[in-house]
Amino acid sequence: MPVVHYAAREITCKIVYYGPGRSGKTSNLQYIHRRAPADRRGEMMSLATHGDRTLFFDFLPLDLGTISGFTTRFQLYTVPGQVYYRSTRRLVLQGADGVVFVADSQRRQREENVESYRDLHEALAEQGTDPRDLPLVLQYNKQDLPADLICPPAELDQLLNFRNVPSFPAEALGGRGVFETLRRVSELVLRRLAAPAPAVATGR
């Protein structure tokens, strides 16, 4: 749920990067953080877990506009992908205004992608959120690997994209598809926010 800061004339929205372990969620945030102007981004914070990390930072986009005179700020989070961090993923997902699902394009990761995507929908349902109402973008990462090792985007769409949401091939380490994914999910969040909806007000 977006948070409205009336004193600062600012609306803060939360976007969560979800997906299986080692799919490229962290690489997405690190690339965005490196490329965002220093005066438009906050400090990147990390919660280390065994074999994975939860990252967070916020930023003010340069050209996504305002809503009723309020500037928009986005908080970006990743979740740990390993199965045994289920409770942590659910905690991070709470209050999300949009989700980027980062799939690992390697053929050997097909089952892990499906399991993680199912876990996302189950987590949203447990929190009382209809997954069909939440802005969602799919990113098919590691498309730079040899063709015989990966599923092409069309095959991944058949595997995962039953909602027919926007999807992007990507190479998060090199930046291909990273900002395209972020821009699309941000646009979907702002479009949803522009429609009448409740928001939490704070005095900060």
N, C-alpha and C positions, 0 to 999 in steps of 0.2 A: 504494500500500500504506500503510495507517495506521501511524503511528509512536506507540509507547507510551513516555511519559515517566513512569517509575515514581516518581521522587523527587517530581515535581509532581502525581502522581496524575491525569495528563492524557493524552488520546488526541487526536492531531492528524490530521485528514483533509484531503485536497486535492481541491478542486473546480475544474474548468477550464471556462471559458466559451469555446466554440468557435463558429465560424461565418464567413461571408464578410466581407470588408472593409466597414466602415461599417454593419454590421447592427445595432449597438447593444450590443455586448459591454462596451465601455468605459462607456457610459451606465448599464448595470446596476450595475457595480461602484461607480461614482461615487455613484449614488443610495443604494445600500446603505451605503456608507461615511458619507455625510452623515447618514443616519437612524439608524445604530447608535449606542448610547450611547458616549460617549468612553471610558469606563472599561472597555468591553467590546471595543474594536477597537484594532488596531495601526495604525501609520502606513502610508499608501498609498505604494507605491514604483512608479516608472515607468521602463521601459527604452524610450527613444524610438527609433523607426526612421523612415525616410522615408515619411511619409504614414500611419503607424499607430503604435500603442503596445502594449507589453505591461505590464499593471498587476498589482499584487499587494498584498494585505493579509490579515491574519488577524483573526478575531473569536471571541469566546465567545458562543454563542447564549444567550438568556435563558430559554428554556422547552423545550429539547429533551431535558432530563434527563441522566442519567448512565448509564454502562455498567459494571457490577460495581464501583461506587464511584469510577470515573474520570470526570472532567468531559471534555466534548468541545470541541475547538477546531477551527475550520474555516479553512483557508487558501484564499483565492479568487484565481484567476489568470484573465487573459485571454490570448488568443493573437493575433498579427497575422494579419489575414485575407487579405492579398494573396497571390497564388499564389507569388510569388518568395520568400516567407518560409517555405517548406516545412520547412526544417531547424529553424528556430526553433520552429515549431509543434510539431514532434515532440519537441523538447527540453523544452518546457513541459508537454507532455502526459504525459511519463514519470512514473509513480507516481501517476497520478490515481486517486482513489477514486470519483469521480462526474463526470459531464459534463453541462453545460447547452449545448445547441446552439441558438444564437440565429439564427433565420432572418429575413431581410428580407422583409416581406410584400408589397413592391412587385412587381407583375407583371413588370416588366422585370428583376427579379432572380431569376426562377425558375431559370434555368440555373446561376447562381452558387450558389444554395442547394443544388441537387443536386450540383454539383461539390464544394462544401465538405463536404457530408454524406458523400459518397463518400470524400473525402480523410480524414475523421475515421476511418471504418471501416478504411481502408487503413493509417493510422498505428497504430491499435490492434493490428491484425493483425501489423504489422511488429515490434511490441514484445512479441508473444507473448500479447496479451490478447484473449480472445474477446469481441467487442463485445456479444454477447448476455448476458454475465455482468456487465457493468459498469452500474451505475445511470446512467440517462440520462433527461433531461427535455428536451422541445422547447419553445422559446418563439417565438411568432410576433409579432415586434416591428413597430412602426409601424402598428398597426391603427387609429391615430387619423387617418391620411391619408384623403383622399376615397375613397369606395367604388369609384369607377371606376378607381382607380390600384392597388388592392391585391387580393390573393387573400384570400378569407374563410378562417377557420380550418379549416373542413371541406375546402376545396380543398387547403390546405397539408397537412392530414393525409393526403389521398390521394396527394399528391406525395412526402411524406417519411416519414410515420409507418407504415412497413411492419412495425415491431416492436410497434405498438400501445402505446407508452409514454405516460406523462402528457404533455399539451401544454397550453399556456396562451397566450391572446392577450395582447398586452402593448403598453404605451406607455412605454418605459424612461425617456424624458426626464421624464415626469410621474409615474412610479412605478407605473402600473397594471400588475399582473401580476408585478412585480419580486420582491416578497417571497413571493408565492404560489409562484413558480418556485423560489426558493431554499429555501423550507421543504420543498417536495416532494422535491427532490433530496437535501436533508439527511436527511430521513426515510428515503429509500431507502438512502442510505449507511449510516446507523446500523442499519437493519434487517439489512443485509448484514453489518455489523460484529458484530452480536450473535450471528450464527451462527459456529461454530468456524472460524477462519481464521488463518493465520500472520501475524505482525506483526513489525516491526523494533523491537527494544528499544534504548533509549539511556539513558545515565546522567544526562542533563540534567534 
